[in-house]
Amino acid sequence: MIKVPADIPLARPTLGSAGKTGTWRVLKPVIHYDKCTRCRLCFFYCVENTIDLEKNLYPRIDYDYCKGCGVCAQVCPTAAIEMIKEVK
């Protein structure tokens, strides 16, 4: 397990000139919590920092900024994250 000091600042997505970048998404990650082991790999590998951890350490995706790259689904050891076609 990786230990990370709580006071390390993380860059978070913000509303910029491009707006909420999640609107660009073609595929959307969906978490199947019954398969999730709370390993936090999705949190550590998310290139856009759009995955937060709830108090119980379950991941939560900020769909306003998630671009649907699929890295989270690829690193998930239990296939708890599925990439599905975005429906607008």
C-alpha positions, 0 to 999 in steps of 0.5 A: 500500500502507498502511504501519502501524506495528507498535506500534499496539495493536488491539482484539481480540475477547474472551469477554464476557457474550455468550460467543463471538459467532460462534455467532450467525452465519448466513453464514460467510466462507470464504477461497479461498487460490488466489484471495487476493493478500494485499492485506489489505483484509479485515484492514483492513475487518473491523469485528469485528477477527476476521481476523488475518494469518499470517506469510506475510500470508494472512488467517485468520478467528477463527470463534469471534467472526466474526459473518458480516457479509460486509464482508470478502467485499465488499471483496475485489478477487479474490472470494477470500472467499465467504459460505456458509450456516453449518452447525451 
